């Protein structure tokens, strides 16, 4: 049985790009939800923000397993 050794370098880069995208998406959803007056659109934006928060948590967890991160870098993900 092979021991799991974290993500490969190219996977870590992809995870970081996804994390950056999800952070931008979360910011946009939260900001836009404060500006819209339509309740249905607000609900959609709220659902998107909740989903983005969960995705960010999952991506951070995966990045913490990365072989590219040093202990100092891992602290900044918290």
C-alpha positions in Angstrom: 0.0 0.0 0.0 1.4 3.4 -1.1 1.3 6.3 1.4 -0.5 9.5 0.2 2.2 12.2 -0.3 0.1 15.2 -1.0 -0.5 16.9 -4.3 1.9 17.1 -7.2 3.4 20.5 -8.0 1.2 21.1 -11.1 -1.9 20.1 -9.1 -0.9 22.6 -6.3 -0.7 25.4 -8.9 -4.1 24.5 -10.3 -5.6 24.4 -6.7 -4.1 27.8 -6.0 -5.7 29.2 -9.2 -9.1 27.7 -8.3 -8.8 29.2 -4.8 -8.0 32.6 -6.2 -11.0 32.3 -8.6 -13.4 31.2 -5.7 -12.2 34.1 -3.5 -13.0 36.6 -6.3 -16.4 34.9 -6.9 -17.2 35.1 -3.2 -16.3 38.8 -3.1 -18.4 39.5 -6.2 -21.5 37.6 -4.9 -21.4 39.3 -1.5 -20.9 42.7 -3.0 -23.6 42.3 -5.6 -26.1 40.9 -3.1 -25.9 44.2 -1.3 -26.6 46.2 -4.4 -29.5 44.3 -5.9 -33.2 44.8 -5.0 -34.7 41.6 -6.5 -35.2 39.1 -3.7 -34.8 36.1 -6.0 -31.5 37.4 -7.3 -30.4 38.1 -3.7 -31.2 34.5 -2.8 -29.2 33.1 -5.7 -26.2 35.3 -4.8 -26.5 34.2 -1.2 -26.5 30.5 -2.2 -23.5 31.2 -4.4 -21.7 32.8 -1.6 -22.4 29.9 0.7 -21.2 27.4 -1.9 -18.0 29.5 -2.6 -17.2 29.5 1.2 -17.4 25.7 1.2 -15.3 25.4 -1.9 -12.7 27.7 -0.4 -12.5 25.5 2.8 -12.1 22.4 0.7 -9.4 24.0 -1.6 -7.5 25.2 1.5 -7.5 21.8 2.9 -6.2 20.3 -0.3 -3.5 23.0 -0.5 -2.4 22.2 3.0 -1.5 18.8 1.7 0.6 20.3 -1.0 4.3 19.3 -1.3 5.1 22.9 -2.4 4.0 24.6 0.8 6.4 25.3 3.6 5.1 25.4 7.2 5.1 29.2 7.1 3.1 29.3 3.9 0.6 26.8 5.4 -0.1 29.2 8.3 -1.2 31.9 5.9 -4.0 29.6 4.6 -5.6 29.5 8.0 
